[in-house]
């Protein structure tokens, strides 16, 4: 459940970053918005989702083997 919620949060954050940086072009208009930092944080959210999914899978595998 935690991995699925983490994926949903990462995907929605990625959608907001794409909206601001590509669709609305907010980053080109307002130079004081740190768009690169937002993109890095979304990438880290996906990395966190991957690690949480692997952890959940391993814990389920350990539980099934007991």
N, C-alpha and C positions, 0 to 999 in steps of 0.2 A: 504494500500500500504506500509506503514511504517513497519507494522508487518511482511509482506512477505519479504521485503528487509532485515529486521533484522534477520529473520530466515535464509535467504540465506547467510548472512555474518557469522552467527554462525556456520552453517554447513560447509562452506568452511574453516573456522578457525579450526574447529574440524578435518577436513580432513588433514590439514597441521600438526596439532599436532600429529595425529595418524601416519602420514608418518614419521615424525622425531623421535617419541619415540618408535614406534613398528616396522615399516617396515625397515627403514634405520638403526635403532638402534644408532642414532646420540647421544642420551643422555648418553649411556654407553661409547662411544668412547671419547666424549668431556665432561668432568665433569664440565666445566665452563658455560655450557648452562643451564639456569634455566628452565628445562622442567616442573617441578612442578608448577611454576608460570604460564606457558603457559596453562597448564591444568586447573588451577583455573580460569584463565581469560576466557577460553572457556565455563566453567561451568557458570560463571557470564553472559556471552553473552546469553546463553540459558535461564537463569532466566530473563534477561532483555527482551528477546523476549516474554516470557510468560506474563510478566506484560504489555508489549505493546499490545499484542493481547487481553488481558482482557480489557484493557483501551479502545481499539478500539471498542470492542464488546459493552461495556457499553455505550460509546458515541453514537454508532449507535442505541442502544436500546432507549436511551433518545431522540434522534432525531426523531425516529419513533413514540414515544408516544406523541410528541407535536403536 
